[in-house]
Amino acid sequence: MKHGCLIVSCAHSQLALPVESVVEVARMVAPCAKLLRAPRYVMGIVDFHGQLVPLVDLPARLGLCAPRTPTAMSSGHIVFLELPSGLWGMAVDGVHDLSREPVTALSLEPKHLSGLLLGSLRLADGERALVLNPSQILSVVMRARIGAELLALSKPSQPDGGTA
């Protein structure tokens, strides 16, 4: 990974996201709608320059904490990621730095995180941060389910019984 990583904090853990996937970082905003058939770690959808984007509580998705409300994350940030499945917002507790340190492979990857981690990198303070594989944060099934609900929300409502 030659372009670097964005260092974020998620429930007292330092994680890294490849900058190739990062579109923009913004202060946390309240979702404009809740997705009813989504897991609790999906906070809802936010408006990103006129586009509706699902907002995921990243630490909750990773099992680092219980799902939180937008109010509980009011001092957090949203990292907007461009993934093969489209644009996604990841709510994080903080955004800290860009790192150009090399990513090293993990010698032992926990089975339940298989595919989710690209490796680790050394931070300025000597600690290490796990580097996430953004396209693996949500399962294919969950991305499809959230995408279908988002599509239904974005379609204009049809008047009952009317024809054009």
C-alpha positions in Angstrom: 0.0 0.0 0.0 2.0 2.9 -1.3 -0.4 5.8 -0.8 -0.9 5.6 2.9 -3.6 5.2 5.5 -6.0 7.4 7.4 -5.7 6.7 11.2 -9.0 6.7 13.0 -10.1 5.9 16.5 -12.9 3.4 17.1 -14.0 2.8 20.7 -10.5 3.3 22.2 -8.8 1.4 19.3 -6.6 2.8 16.6 -7.4 1.5 13.2 -6.3 2.5 9.7 -8.2 2.8 6.4 -6.4 2.9 3.0 -6.6 6.4 1.6 -7.3 5.0 -1.9 -10.9 4.3 -0.6 -11.4 7.6 1.3 -13.5 10.2 -0.6 -14.0 12.8 2.2 -14.0 13.2 6.0 -16.7 15.3 7.6 -18.0 16.1 11.1 -20.7 13.8 12.4 -24.3 14.7 11.3 -27.6 13.1 12.3 -28.9 10.7 9.7 -31.9 12.0 7.7 -33.6 8.6 7.7 -33.4 5.3 9.5 -33.2 2.1 7.5 -35.8 -0.2 9.0 -34.5 -3.6 7.9 -30.8 -2.9 8.6 -28.7 -4.2 11.5 -28.5 -1.9 14.6 -24.9 -0.8 13.6 -26.4 0.9 10.5 -27.3 4.3 11.9 -29.4 5.4 8.9 -28.6 7.4 5.8 -27.0 10.8 5.3 -27.0 13.3 2.5 -23.6 13.5 0.9 -23.6 16.3 -1.7 -27.1 15.3 -2.8 -26.6 11.5 -2.7 -28.1 9.3 0.0 -25.4 7.3 1.7 -25.7 4.5 4.3 -24.0 5.4 7.6 -22.4 2.6 9.5 -21.2 2.8 13.2 -17.8 1.3 12.4 -16.7 0.4 16.0 -20.1 -1.3 16.6 -19.8 -3.2 13.3 -16.4 -4.5 14.3 -17.8 -5.5 17.7 -15.7 -3.0 19.6 -18.8 -1.5 21.3 -22.5 -1.6 21.3 -24.4 0.2 18.5 -24.6 3.9 19.4 -27.0 6.8 18.5 -26.0 9.8 16.4 -26.4 11.9 19.5 -23.8 9.7 21.4 -21.4 10.2 18.5 -22.0 14.0 18.1 -18.2 14.7 18.5 -17.3 12.0 16.0 -16.6 12.0 12.3 -17.8 10.3 9.1 -15.3 8.8 6.7 -16.9 8.5 3.3 -15.5 5.5 1.4 -15.9 4.6 -2.2 -16.2 0.9 -2.4 -17.0 -1.5 -5.3 -20.6 -1.5 -4.0 -20.9 2.3 -3.9 -20.4 5.2 -1.5 -20.6 4.4 2.3 -20.2 6.5 5.4 -18.3 5.1 8.4 -18.9 6.8 11.7 -15.8 6.9 13.8 -14.9 8.4 17.1 -12.0 10.5 15.8 -9.7 11.1 12.8 -6.1 11.5 13.7 -3.5 11.4 11.1 -2.3 10.2 7.7 0.4 7.6 7.8 2.8 6.6 5.0 4.3 3.8 7.1 4.5 0.5 5.3 1.8 -2.0 6.0 3.1 -5.3 7.3 1.3 -8.6 7.1 -0.1 -10.1 10.2 1.6 -13.3 11.4 -1.6 -14.5 13.1 -4.9 -13.3 11.9 -7.9 -14.1 14.1 -10.3 -16.4 12.3 -13.4 -14.2 12.8 -11.6 -11.3 11.1 -10.4 -13.3 8.1 -10.4 -11.1 5.0 -11.2 -7.9 7.0 -7.6 -7.0 7.8 -4.9 -6.0 5.3 -2.2 -5.9 7.9 -0.9 -3.5 10.5 1.3 -0.4 10.6 3.4 1.4 13.2 2.1 4.7 14.5 4.2 7.7 15.5 3.9 6.8 19.2 5.3 3.3 18.5 1.9 1.6 18.8 0.4 -0.5 16.0 -2.9 0.0 14.1 -4.7 -2.7 12.3 -5.4 -1.8 8.6 -8.9 -2.6 7.5 -9.9 -3.9 4.1 -12.8 -1.5 3.4 -14.6 -3.7 0.9 -14.9 -6.4 3.6 -16.4 -4.3 6.4 -20.0 -5.4 5.4 -20.9 -8.8 4.0 -22.2 -9.1 0.4 -25.7 -10.0 1.7 -25.8 -7.0 4.0 -24.6 -4.6 1.3 -27.3 -5.9 -1.0 -30.0 -5.6 1.7 -29.0 -2.1 2.6 -28.7 -1.1 -1.1 -32.2 -2.4 -1.9 -33.7 -0.5 1.0 -31.8 2.6 0.0 -33.0 2.3 -3.6 -36.6 2.0 -2.3 -36.2 5.1 -0.2 -34.8 7.1 -3.1 -37.6 6.4 -5.6 -40.3 9.0 -5.8 -43.6 7.8 -4.3 -46.3 6.9 -6.8 -49.8 8.3 -6.4 -52.3 5.5 -5.7 -54.3 4.4 -8.7 -53.1 7.3 -11.0 -51.7 6.8 -14.5 -49.4 9.1 -16.3 
